């Protein structure tokens, strides 16, 4: 996840970042074509979270977020806090 402090972002800039993590639900089009009910089916799938002053975006959007920051001349710093196991696995293959 990409964590961005929400307190220093304007509402419009925050909405721009949120729009990156939202996309249309293709099941809605399918069900509309079949004239099925759309009860309890979201039209838009949301892939971000907001809590404790942070906007959390999927890690796959990192290049797009960096491009938006650079386009708007926003200073940012990156910290990679992923966990990498130091142990290597030895696989034993038997014939």
Steps between C-alpha positions, in 0.01 A plus 500: 500500500603858440437718806452873437438747782155639442529813717726689258303422182228720357159345447528515120851349499385226737206425268738478205703235682184313601381496140810300407387218728138484378365320196163401355353165595459302175237274660259794503508524119450125468205498738346805332521323166330195647238722673593351838464692827797705620415482868808521724744510204729805497531689170856607590761283672708697750857385570613760751461546873499806722573482870710662771602788277633285216377427152594142410534417131595170333874456440443449128413870465842618616622617160176689434507663844862606449408647160216702653725624781770606255246663268365708790849565644424323829804399704485144625720233653473124465557241771486135401372308803436169330625189678740277314584162647874443528469125504531318172300192430675182393281295273556127486397338173459128485462296183 
